[in-house]
Every structure is written in C-alpha cells, then in structure tokens.
Amino acid sequence: MQTATESTRVRMQERRGVSLVAVMERRGKRAALEERVRQHFRIELPRGPKRAVSGDLAWMGLRFDSWLVTSPMWGRGLCEALRQALSDAASVVEQSDGMSVVQLSGLQVREILCRLVPVDVDRSVFNVHDVATTVMAGTRITLWRIDDLPDGASVFELGVPRSYIANLLRVLAHAIGDARA
C-alpha cells in the first residue's frame, strides 16, 4: 500500500522484502559479539537507541543487549549469515515473517507522527539514525529515522508486527487525511 498526499506532502509506503533479524547478546559475550560483528560485517555495534549502517545492512540498538538488523537485499540469507558469524556470542532470530516495515516521508511527516506516538520527533531531538521503541494506536512499534530526502524532507521507518499492519496503515492514512482538513 502506498499513499501520497500532495496537500500534506506525506508519503506512506509499506516496504516489502526487507529482512529483519533480532540479535540478542549472550551473557558475558559482549566483547566477542562486537569483534565478530566488526570482523564479518565491518560495522560497530550501536550503543543505545541508534542505527548504524554499513552497505545495505543496518543495525539498530533496541536495548543494551539487543539489536534489530535490517536489509533490503539479503533475503532469507541474512538470518543464516548472522547465525554462522555470531552463534556462540548471540542468539539470532528471524523476524521477517512477523514484522512489516512502513516508510513515512515528507515535509509534514513529523506533524503526523506527533499525533500518533509519545516520542518527541522534533528535528532538534530525534536525529538521523535515532531509534525508539514506542506505541502507536495501542501497538508496540520500533521507530527509526533514516537519511533525509534531497528536498530536506524527513524519512522515518516503522517496524510493525505483521498482524497489526492493516490497522496501523488505516490509522496513518486517517492521520494524513486529517492533516488535509
């Protein structure tokens, strides 16, 4: 589903085919996990609610010991590659079947999000590569900000449980429609 409204200049699109994998550090294995991630994926694990990107792979800090790894290119191979590289340092769980990713972009996207999430998404507070676990329409989501568009419009993505995606798309479309009024 894709919705673009010129009057509000907000675009909503469900991103299909994005691989999502949860990585949870095994107790006492932080140093080993960091080294393996650095060695195999050429990236530093983000500390705290931040997003780190290397190529088409993004690691998002959810808690001090948990990350969500996303990629539009790896397909089912992402989970297996992570398991092989991190097996004794982390638990790795495929999330692609249980989560959807929705991308919101546009000049008024922050105003829409301010109505729906209890997170300050002001440009001075919620920066590119920031991550938050929050609630939207009674559903737990993961919200992250990616690079702005060339026209300066902000871009956010939401990780949403797949069983709630239809409801959240309706809520978002309604909020975008209300912004027109």
Secondary structure, 3 states (H helix, E strand, C coil): CEEEECCCCEEEEEECCCEEEEEEECCCCHHHHHHHHHHHHCCCCCCCCEEEEECCEEEEEEECCEEEEEECCCCCHHHHHHHHHHCCCEEEEECCCCEEEEEEEECCHHHHHHHHCCCCCCCCCCCCCEEEEEEECCEEEEEEEECCCCCCCEEEEEEEEHHHHHHHHHHHHHHHHHHHC
